[in-house]
């Protein structure tokens, strides 16, 4: 890891529900869940940030979580959709937000925004034809 990303952190305190900001200071998403792996000694480490309804609905749990997840899967263009995943190697800094070293358009989180722009926002009267 680089100097601005510590080796050991409390992920519940420092990651979950934090805003993700790209290298151009644009909002990307919120941290909804984390993907972890284990090293050779059995210690866990974070390998990716997960965001979007596919990540936060299971964390929400219960009937509302199942309902949101079902709707997200139904509306998603992929047959077996996966939550948006941002690998840790693009995390530049962790402070009041999680800051990335790449622009938001290069992340999987931007995919949902593009879909919403095209299929929802672009269909609203007066939204202009640039989204359709």
Secondary structure, 3 states (H helix, E strand, C coil): CCCCCCCCCCHHHHCCCCEEECCCCCEEEECCEEEEEECCCCCEEEEEEEECHHHHHHHHCHHHHHHHHHHHHHHCCCCCCCCEEEEHHHEEEECCCEEECCCHHHCCHHHHHHHHHHHCHHHCCCCCHHHC
